[in-house]
């Protein structure tokens, strides 16, 4: 009984520690980069929502919003491609709320999905050994009842993305690619072809289906990325090398650190502008002066 009681006390203490708010007044002004500040934001959201929160969404969205803040862009768009049951879209809503409160940059959340599960694989590049028509179906009514702020665009991405690109949306800063099929991922790539005023100069990307199983450079999302890079010399998708060393320490061994990429919009007029990631006090002062 004493052992059980002790274990129970330890468990309660652990839960209390995990849920405890961080001390107020944290000072990141002496850090050499923005990583400690942005990682603290990721930790805060994870602490608040637990395992239901996808830290890789918060991380990518926070970095996108921080870039926008430094470029004096008031609002960005965060996109999930492949919504299925909707847990990821809910996680993006939570991250957006925390980011807006902390960084003061608005975040519009948009989810794209067929609404009826995967379309049929077209050929071997779509990995029919893994995926089948109807996989990851959505209960639309149940999901809409859970959503608080996200837009839900249903239909094949070949049709919904071109329509979205004609609308008045904030610059794209984060995209989660989770469409599973090569063909669908290719159809979503026009998001990275958006005009300069509709995309940040660097777009945080998460590619879900690239590790293990039978994923390879000649199929699925990796092939879609490679072909995009071959045909878009001024818009290149690259891994964020060594990302595991720059996320919060407790996520350093998580496999999602190898799924973090960045789309470099090299022809963007603000690509060369100071982005605040490496701290330069004088540049920050100059930047604040130019905003006034």
N, C-alpha and C positions, 0 to 999 in steps of 0.2 A: 504493500500500500504506500509506503514511504517513497519507493521508487516511482510509482505511478504519479504520486503527488508532485514530486520533483520534476518529472517530465512534463506534467501539465503546466507547472509554473514556468518552466523554460519555454514551452510552446507559447504561452500567453505573452511572455516577455519578448519573444521573437516577433510575434504578430504586432505587438505595440511598437516595437522598433521599426518594423517595415512600414507601418502606417503613420509614424510620427512625422510632422512637418520639419523641414530643414530650418535651422536657426535663421532668423531674419538678418538682413544687412550683410549678406555675403559680398565681398569686394573682389572683383575679378580684374581690377584696373592694372594690377602689376603682372598679370599673366602675359606670356609672350605670344599667345595666340588666343583665338576665340573658342577653342575646343573646350576648356574647362567650363566656361559659361554655358555653352550649348549642351554639353553633357549633363550639367546640373539640371537643365530644363528637361532633358530626356529622363533623368532619374526622378524628378518631381512627378512627371506624368505617370511613370511606371509605378511609383510608390502609391499614387492616388488610385490607380485602377488595377494594379496587380497583373496577373498573367493574361487577363483579357486584353491588355494593351500591347500593341505591336511596336516594340522599341525602334525597329528599323523604319517604320513610318514616321514616328516622332522625330527621329534623327534626321532623315532626309528632308522632312517638311521644315524643321527648325533651321537647317542650313540654308534652305531656299529662302525662307523668310528673312534670315539675317542678311543674305546677299541683297534682297530687295530693300531692306532697311538702309543699308549702306549706299544703295544707288538711288535712294529717295523715291522708291516705288511703293505706293501705299497699300497695294493689294496684289495677291497672287492667286493662281489656281493650282490645286493639288488634285491629281487624277488617279483613280484606281481602275485599271483595265482588267475586268474579270471579277465580278462582285460575289457571285454565287449566294451563299447564305447571308452575307452582309456583315459578318463580324469585323472584317477589315475596314469597311466603310464606316462603321461605328467607331472603330479605333481612330480613324482619320478625323472624325468629327471631334473626338475628345482632344486629340493633338492640336487641332486647329484652334479650339477655344483657349487652350493653355498658351499657345504661341501668340495669339492676339493679345492676351493679357500681359505677357512678358515682353514681347518685342514691339507691340503696337502696330503690327502689319496684319491687315485683313487676309483671311484665307478662305477661298471658296472651294468647297469639296464637290467633286463630280465623279460619279461612278458609271462605267459603261459595262453592259452585259447583254447577252442575247435575251435573257429572261427565261429561256427554256433549256439551258444547259449547252454543252458544246455542240457546234455543228459537226457533221460527219468529217473525219479526216480526209483530205484530198489525195494525198500520196504519202510515200514513206517519210518525207520531210516533216510531216505532221505527227510522226510517231504513233501510228495506229496500233503498235504493239503495247502502248501504254494507255491511249485515250480512245474513247468510244462516244458516238453520238449520244447526247443527253446527259453526259457526266456533268456534275456540279449544277444541277437544276436549282432554280430559285423559287421560293414562295413569295411572290411579289407583295401580296397583301400584308403578310406578316412582317416583311422587311420595311415596307413603307410606314407601318405603325410604329416601328422602332426609330426611324430616322428623325432627326431634329432639324438639320440644316442642309444636308447633302442633296444635290440633284441626282436623279437616277435617269439615265438615258438608255432605253432598252431597244434592242434590235441588233442586227449584225453590224460589227464595227465598220465594215466596208460602206455602210449606209449612214450610220450615226455620226461617225467622226467627221466626214466631209460637211455634214449639216452643222455640227458644233463649230467647226472652224469658220463658218460664216456669221456666227453670232458675236455679240459684244462681251467677250470674256476677259478677265484679268490675265496678265502674263503668266504663262505656264512655268511653274518652278519645280514641281515634283510629279513624277509619273511612276506608278507601280505597274509593271508589265506582268500580268498573270493570266494570259489568254491561252496558255498551254500549247496551242497549235502554231506552227511556223507561219501558215497562211494568214491567220488572224493577227499575229504579231506584225507581219509585213503590212497588213492593212491599217495598223495603228501608227505606223511610223510617220505619216504626214503630220502628226502632232509636233514632231521635231523639225518640220519644214515651215512652221508658222512664221509670219513676218516678225521683224525685230521688235515691234511694239507689242507683240502678243506672246513673247517668250523671253525668259531671262537669258543673259549671256552664258550662264552655266545652269543646266537643268539636272537636278538630283534624280537618279533613276534606280529602281529596284527591279531586278529580273528574277522571278521566283523559280523558274524551272530550268536550271543550268547545272545543278550538282547531282552526281550519282546517277542511278538508273541507267538509261541508255542515251542520256543527253550528250551531244557531241558538237564539234564545230561545223558539221555538215547537216545538222537538222535542228528543228525547234528554234528557240529564242536566240541561241548563239549564231545560227546561220542567218537569221533575220538581222542581227546586229552587224555581222560581217558584211553582208550585202549592202546594208545602209552605208557603212563606212566607205565601201568601195565606190559607191555612186554619189557620195556627198563629201567631197574633199574639204569643204568649209564647215561641215557639221559632223563632228566625230564623237562616237560613243567610246568611252574608255573605262576600264575598271578604276576604282579608287584604290590604288595600290596600298597594301598594308593597313587597310581600314581598321582591322582589329586592334591596332595599336592606338587608335584615335577615338574609338567609341568608349563609353563608360567601362571601367575595368571588368565589372562582373559580366559583361557581354563579350569580352575579348575572345572567348572560345566558341561563340555561337556561329553556326554556319552561315547566318545571314550576313555576316561581315564580308563574305566572299560574293555576295549578290548585290553589293552596292556599286553603282556605276555613275558616271557623270557624262552628260551630253554637252560637249563643248561647241558653242555656237560661235565659231571663229570669225564669222563675218559680221558679228553683232557690233554696233558702234560703241557699246559700253564694255566689250570684253576685256579691254585693257585697264578699265577704271579700278581704282583701289576698292577692294571688297571687304576689308576689315578682318580677314581670316588670320593673317599675320599682323600683329599689333605694331603700328607706327604712330606714336603719339602726335607728331607734327602733322602727318597726313590726316589724322582724325580731326585735329583742330582746323586744318584748312578746309576739310570737308564740311564741318559744322558751320564755318564762316560762309562758305559758298551757298549753304542752304538758306541763310538769313536774307 
